[in-house]
Amino acid sequence: MLFSKYIYKIRLINTKCKLNLHCSMQKVVTDPGFSVIYFSLAVIVAVFITLVLVFPGLFGFKKVSAVPHHCLSL
């Protein structure tokens, strides 16, 4: 008997939601917009990271010379 009481309440809530009378569920009004500013900033950061990885010499990184042999024998 108690279980049927809760089923009745759930059905009542679903009916109200279908009729748009009172609904506790959230609905998306509009899709989120596309922001050109955030997209452009992400592209600039990605290009910068790519340049650092492809051309490290442009950013002050130098090639490492071979390790002297006397440092290897510890």
C-alpha positions as CSV (number, residue, x, y, z in Angstrom):
1,M,0.0,0.0,0.0
2,L,2.8,2.4,0.9
3,F,4.6,1.6,-2.3
4,S,1.6,2.4,-4.5
5,K,1.4,5.8,-2.8
6,Y,4.9,6.7,-4.0
7,I,4.1,5.4,-7.5
8,Y,1.1,7.7,-7.6
9,K,3.3,10.7,-6.7
10,I,5.8,9.8,-9.4
11,R,3.1,9.5,-12.0
12,L,1.6,12.8,-10.8
13,I,5.0,14.6,-11.1
14,N,5.6,13.1,-14.6
15,T,2.1,14.3,-15.7
16,K,2.8,17.8,-14.5
17,C,6.2,17.8,-16.3
18,K,4.5,16.8,-19.5
19,L,2.0,19.5,-19.2
20,N,4.7,22.0,-18.2
21,L,2.8,22.9,-15.0
22,H,5.5,22.3,-12.5
23,C,8.7,20.4,-13.3
24,S,11.7,19.9,-11.1
25,M,13.9,18.7,-14.0
26,Q,16.3,21.2,-15.6
27,K,15.8,21.8,-19.3
28,V,18.4,23.4,-21.6
29,V,16.9,26.5,-23.1
30,T,19.5,27.1,-25.8
31,D,22.7,25.4,-26.8
32,P,25.9,27.1,-25.4
33,G,27.3,29.4,-28.0
34,F,30.7,29.1,-29.8
35,S,33.2,31.6,-28.5
36,V,35.6,32.8,-31.1
37,I,37.8,34.4,-28.4
38,Y,38.3,31.2,-26.4
39,F,38.9,29.2,-29.6
40,S,41.5,31.7,-30.8
41,L,43.3,31.7,-27.5
42,A,43.4,27.9,-27.6
43,V,44.8,27.9,-31.1
44,I,47.5,30.4,-30.2
45,V,48.6,28.3,-27.2
46,A,48.6,25.1,-29.3
47,V,50.7,26.8,-32.0
48,F,53.2,28.1,-29.4
49,I,53.6,24.7,-27.8
50,T,54.1,23.1,-31.3
51,L,56.7,25.7,-32.2
52,V,58.6,25.1,-28.9
53,L,58.6,21.3,-29.6
54,V,59.5,21.5,-33.3
55,F,62.0,24.4,-33.2
56,P,63.5,24.5,-29.6
57,G,66.6,26.5,-30.8
58,L,64.4,29.5,-31.4
59,F,63.5,29.6,-27.7
60,G,67.1,29.3,-26.3
61,F,67.4,25.6,-26.0
62,K,70.7,24.1,-27.1
63,K,71.8,20.6,-28.0
64,V,73.4,18.7,-25.3
65,S,77.0,17.6,-26.0
66,A,78.1,14.1,-25.3
67,V,78.9,13.3,-21.7
68,P,82.7,13.0,-21.1
69,H,83.9,9.5,-20.5
70,H,85.5,10.3,-17.1
71,C,82.1,11.2,-15.7
72,L,80.7,7.8,-16.7
73,S,83.1,5.8,-14.6
74,L,82.0,6.5,-11.0
